[in-house]
Amino acid sequence: MSVRAFEWNTGAIKLYERLGFKHEGRGREALWHEGRWWDGLEMGMLEGEWRELVKKSKGEDVEVEEPAKEEKEDAQKVAEMKEDVKKADDVKDLEKLWKEYAISRE
């Protein structure tokens, strides 16, 4: 989940922080308003963070869920793909990798 606030809106920023949103990025000089440039602040909350807040608000013990087996396998595949891309010497190697990964996803 994400929200965006402009830097002049300190009330909204403080509210989002109290609700559990974390600062994730800043769009520098994202908006011209009232004679000057203002930054846009990107804030977000991950699903796990939200679930933890809900459990705390209900007085329940907070447990960290293990990722599903498929999520672990996908993360491993992504890590392997990144390593393969780093090892590629030229565009032809990258094209070959792309085709291999596209076929493996079918």
N, C-alpha and C positions, 0 to 999 in steps of 0.2 A: 504494500500500500504506500502511496506517496502523496505528498502535498508540496505546494510551492507557495512561498510568501516573498513579497518584496521587502527589502531591508528597512524601509520606513515603517513597516507594520510590526513594530516590536511586540505589541500585545499578542498578535497571532503567533509569532515565533515562540514567545514564552509559553503560550498555551500548548502548542504542538510539542514542545520539549516536555512539559508536564504530563502530556498524554503518552509520552514514551517514544516519540519520533526522534530519530537521530539525524544529524546533519550529514548529507551525502554529497553535496556539491553546491557550487556557486556559479551562476551565470553572470559574469562580470558585465556591468553596464548593459543589462538586459532590457531596460525600459527607460525612455525619456519621459519624465513626469515633473511638472511644476518647475521647469527651468533647469533640471539637472538629470544626470544618469543615475539609475538605481540598480543595484545588484538583485538578481532573483536567487533565492535560497531554496535549494531542493532538499527535502527531508523525507525520510522513509522509515517504514517499520516492516520487518520481516514477519512471516507467518508465525514462526516459532516465538518471536518476541511478543506478538499479539496474544498468542495462546497462553504464554506465561503470565501476562498481565491479567487476562481473564481469570485464570486459576487463582492468582493472588487476590483478585477482587472478591472471589467467592470463598476465600479462606482455605483453598485446597492446597495440598502439597504439590510443588512443581516438580515434574519429571521431565527429563530431556529424552525425547523420542529418538530412537535409532533410525537412520535413514533406511528406507526400503531397499531390499536387495537390488532391485532394478536401478535405483538412484546411485548406489555404490558402483554398480557395473558401468553406468553411463559416465560417472565421474572418472572412473579408471580409463575408459575409452577416450574421453576428452584429453586426459593427461598424456596418453600415448600419442594421440594425434598431434598435440602441441610439440612433443619431442620429435616426432617425424618431420614436422614442418621446419623446426629449427635445423635439422640435418639436411634439408633439401638444398641442393647447390644452385638450381636454376628454375626457371619457369616450367620447363618440361617435367622436372621432378614433382613440382607442385601440382601440375595437371594430372600426373599419374596418381598421386596421393588422393586428389579430389575424386577421381573416377573410382578408385578402390573404396573409399569411404562411402560414396554414393551407392555403389553396388552392395556393400555390406549392410546398408540401412534398409534395403528392399526386403 
